Structures are given as structure tokens and as C-alpha cells.
Amino acid sequence: MTYLELSEDGGGAHKFYEVIVAGTDVTITYGRIGESGQAKVTSFPTEARAQAAAAKKLAEKTRKGYAPAVRGVRQRRAITRRAITSTRSTAQQAPVLWRFDSGASAFGIFVDGERCWVGNQRGDVYTVSHSGTVTGRFRLPDGVKCIVADDFWIYAGCDDGRVYDLSGKVPRSAYEIAADVDIYWLDIHDGVLGVSDRAGRVTAIDYEDEFQWARNGGGDSAWMVRCDADSVYFGHSRGVARYDVSDGTPVWETKVADQVLFGWQEEHSVYAGTGRRTVHRLAKGDGRVEAVYQCDGAVYSCATSPGGRHVFAGDNHSSVYCFDASGERLWKLATGCGSAFSMQYLDERLYIVTTDGTLACVDAGEAAIAAARTGSVPQPVDVKAAATLEAVEPSIVLETASDAGDGVVVECVSEGERLRVRVVTPGYETWNVQFPKEIREAGARYLVDGVRSAGRGGFYRAYGEIRRLV
């Protein structure tokens, strides 16, 4: 048995690799330090072939910086999960159309035109149609911090320090965050990942999963990070700041009423929910406060309708609010299923995930809200996942293909100590391709459904299914 570890200060890696040879069988176990990891057993015709295969794998890892270690000396990464006391709202009940119990307290939510995504602290991610039918399930190795979208791609940030791409049939690890970072929140724009953490830092990681820069905002408990094409917006215990996305240069910093607990953004403004029962709207250009939205409890989530026409908030008393753009409160209603840890608005519906793990769809249309304020609400439909619905787990195993067909062929090449992926199919630039690190192998060719140029240019992003070309 040979046990190796790779743990880089600030560099992102914090993982182990173990090889056991037993006769003609080679068992390889790998994963995050302090966790059980994934195991794969391969049988060979002879013991000599097994020994040779094991030696080759160990040599590859050693070249990448892995070194012999003793299991249990290094510990798994620190994890902080938001813990609040959620009380029952005294407001009228909101018009909840349907609700789905995900099975554990939930932070992660994303809603698009096709479906709703919810991820909970048990590592389960479900997809639910807008009409309330559970359509899919992923099982990730640890609790889900948040779910974010970046163009075509859907990502889930987890307590194991990885960010998983959920855009294909099988989750793939897309980013790995340094072990000394106690992650609070994540956001991604055009392949650049922003991470806020317990220590009050914000870190930027590029499309190759490589560290770019980090800044300390002077506070702690950074629950807000939002990214756009130019900047990273960052909120912590002292306020909100803007940094240049390319190099982390500070642009502005604005003090707000209290600890920032959540963040949202529109094209020209960012929104910060605070522990002082307010949501602040700040101008992206100079950080000035444009409006303040007053709630009756600490604000744990906020969102807007397109263009910021309406502002929504959820407090720690299981209430949700709606304001007009100027700050006038239009309504306050009870969720009936806990406090909203996260929320998103789409097409006159407010989707929330709550402290008790519920994904709920609230009818936020004017007629439904007017009826709710008089006490008339529909009976919510309790959505259940089919017992036969199987959970899909992350994997580095690839299907194979012998013909490129209509796909795009990419190749993994060595560049110094790093492995890069580039397009082989004619007609493309010689740019690197954003591609899962764990399945890269020097000299290997892969077939992907397609690649797209990043918005800023300079690299491609693979999308769809990935198959090994043989």
C-alpha cells in the first residue's frame, strides 16, 4: 500500500491518492483529505502487470507534486454552516402553489426557463419543473452551499471545497478551492469564480482552476459575493466593496447598517441584505446607497424582478416581503415552511429555499397577493420525488467514442508541469479549453458536444457530454 497527499497552501489542492496492490488486483482510492474518497479496482492478467500499472500511476502523481504521507495527520477542511433560529411569522399566509421537501436544510437555488434547482446540506440536488414535478437528482459528496449559473453552465458549490458542473448527465468537478478557505458563498461569471469566506476574504479563481488574486475586506463572515464582466462585489461584517475582476484592484467600499448576510445583483446595482433588517441597493459605479428597504427581521435572502422593478426579501421570522424600486413596502406574507435562506424571482413567481429544506413556489402576481392579504390562498401541493428516481453521483469514468461525428475533438497536452486541453478539430483558435482536471490525461483525445468562446475571448469552454475518443 502507498498513500500520498497533495496539500498546497493557497493553491487549492487538498487531496490524497492511495494505491493497494493485492495479487493481480490494484485498488486506487482518491479524494479530499479527511474523507473516505472514491475507490476503483482494476484486475490484471499477472501480478507483474499489476505492479507495473501501480508504479505508473504513482509516478504520475509524484510528478504532479504528491508526496508520501501518514493518513490522519492532515485534517479535512473547515466548514461553517449558517445556523439561525427561525421563528413563525405572524403575517398572512403567502399563496404557495407547491412545495417540495428536499430532506435537509437548503441554501442552493437556481431557476431558469426550464426548471428549478435546489441543493441541501446533505449533498442532494434536485431539479423540479415549474409545475412541481421532480425531474432529476444528483448526489454530491457534501453539503451544497449554493447553486449558480454562468451562461449555459450550472454549478453547485459544496462543503468539500469543490464546485461541480451539473450541466451534463454526470456531475464533474470544475473548481477546487484551497483547504484553508472556509467557504461561505460563491459566484461565477464567464468562467471566473469568486469565493467569499469566513475570514472576510474574497478570492478569484480563473477558468483553469488557478488562483488569480485574494483580498481581505477588513471584516469577517463574508456571505456575499457577486461577479460580472468587470468586477467582483463583496459583502462582509463591515460593508460592501467592489474589486476589479482582472487583478483585484479596489474600486470602492461602502459601509452599511450591519453585517451583510446575502447579496444580489442587477445590471447597474447590487443589493445587500443585512442583520439590521434592511436591504441596501448600491450603485455599481460608485457604491453610493440608492435605496433602503426596511424589513422586520434580519434579512437572510433577497432578489429582484427584472431591472429591479420590485425587490424581494426573506427574514429570520419566516416572512417574505415585496418592495417597489423606491423602497415602499408593498406586502409582507408568511412562508409557512421556514425562513428563506435563498430566493429567486421568475415570471411572477417567487421561489424560495428554507431552513427546513423546502423549495416553495409562491404566486407573486398582483391578484394572488391581493387575495392572500384578505386570507384567501390556495392549498399548496406537496411535491414528492418518485421512489424510483436514482441519484447521479460525480464520476471520472467516461464513455468512449470511436467516431467524432458532429462533435468537437479536444486533446490533452503537457505544458511544463500542467496539463492543458486544446481543440483539435479544424477551424478553431489555439486557445486552452476549460475542461475538468480530474479526467485530463496527457496525449488523450476527447469528444465533446461543442465548445464556446468565453465572453472576453482567449479561451473556450466545453459543454455537453464528454467521451474518451478511442
ZAMARGU-4260 file (C-alpha; in steps of 0.2 Angstrom, whole numbers, plus 5000, padded with zeros to 4 digits):
<rodrens>
0) 5000/5000/5000 | 5006/5018/4996 | 4997/5033/5002 | 5001/5050/4995 | 4994/5068/4999
5) 4995/5084/4989 | 4991/5100/5000 | 4996/5117/4993 | 4995/5132/5004 | 4983/5144/4995
10) 4985/5134/4979 | 4968/5124/4980 | 4973/5106/4981 | 4970/5096/4997 | 4968/5078/4992
15) 4975/5061/4994 | 4979/5046/4982 | 4981/5028/4989 | 4986/5013/4979 | 4985/4995/4985
20) 4991/4980/4976 | 4984/4963/4981 | 4990/4949/4969 | 4983/4954/4952 | 4971/4967/4958
25) 4975/4986/4960 | 4964/4997/4971 | 4965/5015/4969 | 4957/5027/4981 | 4957/5046/4980
30) 4948/5061/4986 | 4948/5075/4998 | 4960/5073/5014 | 4949/5068/5029 | 4936/5060/5018
35) 4933/5042/5013 | 4935/5046/4994 | 4931/5035/4979 | 4938/5018/4975 | 4941/5009/4959
40) 4948/4991/4957 | 4956/4985/4942 | 4962/4967/4938 | 4977/4962/4928 | 4982/4946/4919
45) 4998/4944/4930 | 5005/4951/4947 | 5019/4959/4937 | 5007/4969/4926 | 4998/4974/4942
50) 5014/4980/4950 | 5019/4990/4934 | 5002/4998/4932 | 5003/5004/4951 | 5020/5010/4949
55) 5015/5020/4933 | 5000/5028/4942 | 5011/5033/4957 | 5024/5040/4946 | 5011/5051/4938
60) 5005/5058/4955 | 5023/5061/4961 | 5027/5071/4946 | 5011/5082/4950 | 5018/5086/4967
65) 5010/5072/4978 | 5021/5065/4992 | 5021/5051/5004 | 5011/5055/5020 | 5003/5047/5035
70) 4984/5046/5034 | 4975/5056/5048 | 4989/5069/5051 | 4981/5082/5040 | 4963/5086/5043
75) 4949/5089/5032 | 4944/5107/5028 | 4935/5118/5040 | 4916/5120/5036 | 4904/5133/5043
80) 4885/5131/5040 | 4873/5146/5043 | 4863/5142/5059 | 4849/5153/5064 | 4833/5152/5074
85) 4819/5153/5063 | 4803/5159/5071 | 4785/5158/5064 | 4778/5173/5055 | 4763/5182/5061
90) 4759/5189/5044 | 4745/5182/5032 | 4750/5166/5023 | 4758/5168/5006 | 4750/5160/4991
95) 4761/5145/4990 | 4757/5135/4974 | 4768/5120/4978 | 4782/5114/4990 | 4795/5101/4989
100) 4804/5094/5005 | 4822/5091/4999 | 4826/5082/5016 | 4838/5094/5024 | 4841/5112/5027
105) 4844/5121/5010 | 4854/5135/5003 | 4856/5132/4985 | 4843/5138/4972 | 4843/5142/4954
110) 4828/5145/4942 | 4828/5146/4923 | 4815/5145/4910 | 4816/5126/4911 | 4817/5120/4929
115) 4821/5124/4947 | 4837/5118/4956 | 4838/5115/4974 | 4853/5109/4984 | 4853/5105/5003
120) 4866/5102/5017 | 4865/5083/5014 | 4873/5085/4996 | 4856/5081/4987 | 4852/5092/4972
125) 4835/5090/4964 | 4828/5098/4948 | 4809/5102/4949 | 4798/5108/4934 | 4789/5124/4936
130) 4773/5115/4938 | 4780/5105/4953 | 4787/5088/4946 | 4803/5082/4952 | 4813/5078/4936
135) 4831/5074/4942 | 4843/5071/4956 | 4861/5072/4959 | 4870/5066/4975 | 4886/5077/4979
140) 4899/5072/4992 | 4895/5085/5004 | 4883/5099/5008 | 4878/5111/4995 | 4882/5130/4998
145) 4874/5137/4983 | 4869/5134/4965 | 4874/5147/4952 | 4873/5149/4933 | 4885/5155/4921
150) 4878/5156/4903 | 4874/5138/4899 | 4883/5130/4914 | 4875/5126/4931 | 4887/5125/4946
155) 4885/5119/4964 | 4897/5124/4977 | 4900/5111/4990 | 4907/5109/5008 | 4920/5098/5001
160) 4928/5113/4993 | 4924/5109/4976 | 4912/5117/4963 | 4903/5104/4952 | 4897/5107/4935
165) 4879/5100/4934 | 4877/5104/4915 | 4879/5086/4909 | 4872/5069/4914 | 4886/5066/4927
170) 4892/5080/4939 | 4911/5085/4935 | 4922/5094/4947 | 4926/5111/4939 | 4935/5120/4953
175) 4944/5116/4969 | 4946/5129/4982 | 4961/5129/4994 | 4959/5119/5010 | 4962/5134/5022
180) 4946/5143/5014 | 4931/5141/5025 | 4918/5144/5010 | 4903/5155/5013 | 4897/5159/4996
185) 4902/5158/4978 | 4898/5166/4961 | 4904/5163/4943 | 4904/5174/4928 | 4912/5170/4911
190) 4922/5156/4919 | 4930/5167/4934 | 4925/5160/4951 | 4923/5172/4966 | 4924/5165/4983
195) 4919/5173/5000 | 4924/5165/5016 | 4923/5166/5035 | 4939/5176/5037 | 4932/5190/5027
200) 4942/5187/5011 | 4937/5186/4993 | 4947/5176/4981 | 4946/5175/4962 | 4950/5159/4953
205) 4951/5158/4934 | 4944/5145/4921 | 4959/5134/4923 | 4955/5132/4942 | 4971/5143/4945
210) 4972/5156/4959 | 4971/5174/4952 | 4971/5185/4967 | 4963/5187/4985 | 4959/5202/4995
215) 4954/5205/5014 | 4940/5217/5016 | 4944/5221/5034 | 4929/5212/5041 | 4924/5194/5043
220) 4910/5182/5039 | 4908/5186/5021 | 4891/5180/5015 | 4890/5190/4999 | 4900/5188/4983
225) 4893/5193/4965 | 4903/5193/4949 | 4900/5202/4932 | 4911/5205/4917 | 4921/5219/4925
230) 4921/5217/4944 | 4918/5206/4960 | 4906/5213/4973 | 4910/5208/4990 | 4900/5210/5007
235) 4905/5205/5025 | 4903/5212/5043 | 4909/5229/5038 | 4900/5233/5022 | 4901/5230/5003
240) 4916/5233/4992 | 4920/5232/4973 | 4936/5225/4966 | 4942/5224/4948 | 4940/5206/4942
245) 4956/5206/4932 | 4968/5210/4947 | 4958/5213/4962 | 4961/5232/4962 | 4949/5240/4975
250) 4937/5252/4966 | 4925/5257/4981 | 4920/5252/4998 | 4903/5257/5007 | 4898/5254/5025
255) 4880/5248/5028 | 4869/5246/5043 | 4876/5230/5049 | 4883/5213/5044 | 4879/5208/5026
260) 4871/5192/5025 | 4866/5190/5007 | 4869/5198/4990 | 4860/5200/4974 | 4864/5210/4958
265) 4856/5218/4943 | 4865/5226/4928 | 4868/5243/4937 | 4865/5239/4955 | 4870/5227/4969
270) 4859/5223/4984 | 4865/5218/5001 | 4853/5210/5014 | 4859/5214/5032 | 4857/5209/5050
275) 4849/5226/5054 | 4833/5221/5045 | 4837/5231/5029 | 4841/5228/5011 | 4853/5241/5003
280) 4853/5245/4985 | 4871/5251/4980 | 4876/5259/4963 | 4889/5248/4954 | 4898/5263/4948
285) 4902/5272/4964 | 4895/5262/4978 | 4883/5275/4984 | 4867/5269/4993 | 4852/5272/4981
290) 4838/5265/4991 | 4835/5256/5008 | 4821/5243/5010 | 4816/5240/5028 | 4810/5223/5035
295) 4805/5217/5052 | 4819/5204/5055 | 4837/5200/5050 | 4837/5198/5031 | 4844/5181/5025
300) 4840/5182/5007 | 4835/5195/4993 | 4831/5195/4975 | 4823/5207/4962 | 4812/5206/4947
305) 4820/5211/4930 | 4828/5228/4931 | 4825/5230/4949 | 4807/5235/4947 | 4802/5225/4963
310) 4814/5220/4977 | 4810/5204/4987 | 4817/5199/5004 | 4816/5185/5017 | 4819/5187/5035
315) 4823/5176/5050 | 4804/5176/5056 | 4798/5165/5041 | 4792/5181/5031 | 4794/5186/5014
320) 4792/5204/5008 | 4790/5214/4992 | 4795/5232/4989 | 4794/5244/4974 | 4811/5251/4967
325) 4810/5267/4978 | 4808/5257/4995 | 4790/5257/4998 | 4784/5240/5006 | 4770/5233/4996
330) 4767/5217/5006 | 4773/5205/5019 | 4767/5187/5020 | 4772/5171/5029 | 4780/5157/5020
335) 4773/5143/5031 | 4788/5132/5029 | 4803/5141/5037 | 4814/5156/5034 | 4820/5159/5016
340) 4839/5155/5015 | 4839/5160/4997 | 4827/5165/4984 | 4824/5170/4965 | 4810/5178/4955
345) 4804/5172/4938 | 4788/5176/4929 | 4778/5182/4943 | 4783/5168/4954 | 4795/5169/4969
350) 4805/5153/4973 | 4812/5151/4990 | 4823/5138/4999 | 4821/5137/5018 | 4828/5132/5034
355) 4818/5116/5034 | 4824/5111/5017 | 4808/5116/5007 | 4808/5123/4989 | 4792/5133/4988
360) 4784/5142/4973 | 4775/5157/4978 | 4762/5166/4967 | 4769/5184/4967 | 4756/5190/4954
365) 4745/5205/4959 | 4729/5196/4960 | 4736/5181/4970 | 4744/5193/4983 | 4729/5204/4984
370) 4719/5188/4988 | 4732/5182/5001 | 4731/5199/5010 | 4712/5195/5013 | 4716/5177/5019
375) 4712/5168/5003 | 4726/5157/4997 | 4727/5141/4988 | 4730/5124/4996 | 4749/5120/4992
380) 4753/5104/4983 | 4765/5094/4992 | 4778/5088/4979 | 4786/5071/4981 | 4801/5063/4972
385) 4797/5046/4964 | 4804/5032/4974 | 4812/5025/4958 | 4822/5042/4955 | 4840/5037/4956
390) 4854/5049/4962 | 4868/5053/4949 | 4885/5054/4958 | 4901/5063/4952 | 4912/5052/4942
395) 4928/5052/4932 | 4923/5037/4922 | 4920/5042/4904 | 4910/5033/4890 | 4920/5030/4874
400) 4918/5035/4856 | 4927/5029/4840 | 4920/5042/4828 | 4919/5061/4830 | 4903/5063/4821
405) 4896/5081/4824 | 4906/5084/4840 | 4922/5093/4843 | 4938/5084/4847 | 4950/5091/4860
410) 4967/5085/4866 | 4976/5085/4882 | 4994/5091/4881 | 5008/5094/4893 | 5014/5112/4896
415) 5028/5112/4909 | 5020/5104/4924 | 5002/5107/4919 | 4990/5098/4908 | 4981/5109/4896
420) 4967/5105/4884 | 4966/5112/4866 | 4954/5110/4851 | 4960/5098/4838 | 4945/5100/4826
425) 4950/5112/4812 | 4943/5130/4812 | 4947/5134/4830 | 4959/5146/4839 | 4974/5138/4848
430) 4966/5143/4865 | 4965/5132/4880 | 4949/5124/4884 | 4940/5124/4901 | 4939/5106/4905
435) 4938/5095/4921 | 4955/5092/4928 | 4952/5075/4935 | 4949/5067/4918 | 4964/5075/4910
440) 4977/5063/4904 | 4992/5068/4893 | 4990/5063/4875 | 4972/5058/4877 | 4959/5064/4865
445) 4941/5068/4870 | 4924/5071/4861 | 4913/5085/4867 | 4896/5091/4861 | 4904/5108/4857
450) 4914/5122/4864 | 4910/5141/4866 | 4922/5156/4866 | 4922/5165/4883 | 4914/5182/4883
455) 4931/5190/4885 | 4939/5179/4872 | 4955/5170/4875 | 4949/5153/4879 | 4935/5140/4875
460) 4923/5132/4887 | 4917/5114/4883 | 4899/5110/4885 | 4888/5094/4884 | 4894/5076/4887
465) 4912/5071/4887 | 4918/5055/4880 | 4935/5047/4878 | 4940/5046/4859 | 4947/5029/4855
</rodrens>
